[in-house]
Structure formats: structure tokens, C-alpha cells
Amino acid sequence: MDVSSLTILEEQILREFCRQHPELMREPSAYDHIQVGERSYSGAGFLSELLAGPSLETNKPVERFVWTGPAATLNGKTEVGCLVFVEQNRVSAIEGFTFGESWPEKITRVEFHIE
């Protein structure tokens, strides 16, 4: 298993999740402590499975919850959606996906569409 840090996009998705759901999870004081155990790419998105740690624990018991995050635009042109998975009292995974387009090789800009 190749353990890695969160990407900028994953960190931004997690920040938005914490902002919209403070009843479930406080925003971590440091994102560099959060580790990705496995990250897979499908060509149209990614799934990052997060290693358990105190920064990912929920404020209250949660058996299973899937947050459909806001849509975003990557690099000014690629529309994407995002999901955050909460299982057994912790954030367990982050997913990003396009709506039929290829996932960009490099992400230089992220704009969330928040209402």
C-alpha cells in the first residue's frame, strides 16, 4: 500500500464537507496529517480511501452517510461532482467524477458551485 497525502482537490472537498456539516465533523486543524491509503483513477474520476485517524472522526455516531457535495469546475472547463463517505463514525473516502468527460491530468484551478 502506497500511503500518500491528500491532493489539493481532496482537501478542498473535505473543507467544504466540514463547512456544510459542522454537526458531523469539525474542520481538521491540519490536513497534512490525513493520509490516503489507496487512490484509484477510472479515467473519469477518482476514489481515495482514507486511513483512520482522529482528524476524520465524526462528532456523533454515524453508521453510514454519503454526502453529495457541490458541483465544481476544474481548470475552468471540466464539470465534476464529489462525494464524501462516512462509515462507522469516520470519514472513510472521497470521490470525484466527471459527467462523461476525461479526468484532467493536472488540476490548476477549482471553482465550487455553492448556493
Secondary structure per residue as TSV (DSSP state, phi and psi in degrees):
chain	resnum	aa	ss	phi	psi
A	1	M	-	360.0	126.4
A	2	D	-	-94.5	106.7
A	3	V	-	-81.3	135.9
A	4	S	E	-139.7	171.0
A	5	S	E	-86.1	167.1
A	6	L	-	-64.9	145.6
A	7	T	-	-78.0	167.5
A	8	I	H	-58.7	-42.2
A	9	L	H	-63.0	-45.7
A	10	E	H	-60.6	-41.4
A	11	E	H	-63.0	-42.9
A	12	Q	H	-65.5	-38.8
A	13	I	H	-62.8	-44.9
A	14	L	H	-65.3	-38.6
A	15	R	H	-59.9	-44.2
A	16	E	H	-67.2	-38.9
A	17	F	H	-58.1	-48.4
A	18	C	H	-63.5	-37.8
A	19	R	H	-65.8	-39.9
A	20	Q	H	-85.1	-18.7
A	21	H	-	-132.1	60.8
A	22	P	T	-64.8	-20.6
A	23	E	T	-70.2	-22.2
A	24	L	T	-93.8	-39.4
A	25	M	-	-154.5	133.1
A	26	R	-	-74.9	150.0
A	27	E	-	-68.1	129.8
A	28	P	-	-59.7	145.3
A	29	S	S	-71.3	-26.1
A	30	A	-	-146.2	125.5
A	31	Y	G	-83.8	-18.1
A	32	D	G	-70.9	-10.5
A	33	H	G	-84.4	-13.7
A	34	I	-	-83.7	129.0
A	35	Q	E	-117.6	143.5
A	36	V	E	-97.1	121.5
A	37	G	E	-79.5	-37.1
A	38	E	E	-150.2	134.6
A	39	R	E	-128.1	125.1
A	40	S	E	-121.5	146.1
A	41	Y	E	-117.0	140.2
A	42	S	-	-106.2	-7.2
A	43	G	S	100.0	-29.4
A	44	A	S	-118.8	10.9
A	45	G	E	169.8	-168.9
A	46	F	E	-144.1	159.7
A	47	L	E	-135.7	121.4
A	48	S	E	-114.4	118.6
A	49	E	E	-92.6	123.7
A	50	L	E	-93.8	141.5
A	51	L	-	-77.2	141.9
A	52	A	-	-60.1	142.8
A	53	G	-	-171.9	162.1
A	54	P	G	-60.4	-28.8
A	55	S	G	-68.3	-17.1
A	56	L	G	-104.6	1.0
A	57	E	B	-75.9	144.1
A	58	T	-	-82.5	159.8
A	59	N	S	-74.5	-21.2
A	60	K	S	-143.8	162.5
A	61	P	-	-61.4	130.2
A	62	V	-	-139.8	114.0
A	63	E	S	-72.3	-51.2
A	64	R	E	-157.2	132.7
A	65	F	E	-152.1	133.8
A	66	V	E	-119.0	118.3
A	67	W	E	-93.4	123.7
A	68	T	E	-90.7	104.6
A	69	G	-	-75.1	177.8
A	70	P	-	-69.8	154.1
A	71	A	-	-68.5	159.0
A	72	A	E	-144.5	162.2
A	73	T	E	-116.3	127.9
A	74	L	E	-101.4	133.3
A	75	N	T	56.3	26.2
A	76	G	T	76.6	4.6
A	77	K	T	-146.3	-28.3
A	78	T	E	-95.1	116.3
A	79	E	E	-81.4	132.0
A	80	V	E	-136.6	160.5
A	81	G	E	-117.6	166.1
A	82	C	E	-144.7	151.2
A	83	L	E	-132.0	147.7
A	84	V	E	-124.5	129.1
A	85	F	E	-103.2	128.8
A	86	V	E	-116.4	124.3
A	87	E	E	-139.7	135.2
A	88	Q	T	49.1	52.4
A	89	N	T	71.1	24.4
A	90	R	E	-157.7	155.2
A	91	V	E	-72.5	123.8
A	92	S	E	-108.9	-24.5
A	93	A	E	-160.2	158.1
A	94	I	E	-129.8	135.0
A	95	E	E	-127.9	142.1
A	96	G	E	-130.2	142.9
A	97	F	E	-150.7	151.1
A	98	T	E	-92.9	175.3
A	99	F	S	-107.6	56.7
A	100	G	S	103.5	-11.4
A	101	E	S	-90.3	167.4
A	102	S	-	-74.9	146.0
A	103	W	-	-71.6	134.3
A	104	P	-	-63.4	143.1
A	105	E	S	-67.1	-37.4
A	106	K	S	-133.0	136.1
A	107	I	-	-107.9	118.3
A	108	T	-	-108.1	-18.0
A	109	R	-	-152.0	137.6
A	110	V	E	-126.7	127.7
A	111	E	E	-125.1	113.6
A	112	F	E	-81.5	144.5
A	113	H	-	-101.4	89.3
A	114	I	-	-107.2	128.4
A	115	E	-	-94.8	360.0
